[in-house]
Amino acid sequence: MASESSFDIVSKVDRQEVDNAINQAAKEVHQRFDFKGTDSTIVWAGENVDLESSTEERLKAVLDVFYSKLARRGVDFKSMETSDPHPSGKRWKQTCELRQGISQENAKKITKLIRDEGPKGVKTQITGDEVRVTSKSRDDLQAVQALIKGADFDFAVQYVNYR
């Protein structure tokens, strides 16, 4: 077994799943009795999600509904960066930003962790916003995946292109 196996570590969000969560949350907010008269909304704004309501408490409730829908759809909360609620006229607004890709400094953290604590025959390579991990042993690659899952990074990670 001389061929090498590899996988990529990425940080991506399925935009369709987020869109489905937004649609479900908007429908629930529109139908729930405790949101009647608050004119609460949740909509896409480019790559961000904007939440708006009449009071700060209602805005927090809209965010909770949105997060519950994200959890049901399997979207990691670490991939969302939420701003603080702020008043805008008579309304309260909040923005959730989607974080995609692994920054260079986070990629270096991952490669350092693998180099320091991972199996010896494993090689890493940073390419753009992802990290490629290669080894001759598939068991070593699975050990690296377990190591990264155990390390609690402040960003979401997924594994793709397992060959």
Beta strands, then each sheet from edge to edge (+ up, - down):
strand 1: 5-10
strand 2: 41-45
strand 3: 48-53
strand 4: 80-82
strand 5: 86-88
strand 6: 91-98
strand 7: 123-127
strand 8: 130-135
strand 9: 158-160
sheet 1: 7+ 8- 1+ 9-
sheet 2: 2+ 3- 6+ 4-
sheet 3: 2+ 3- 6+ 5-
end
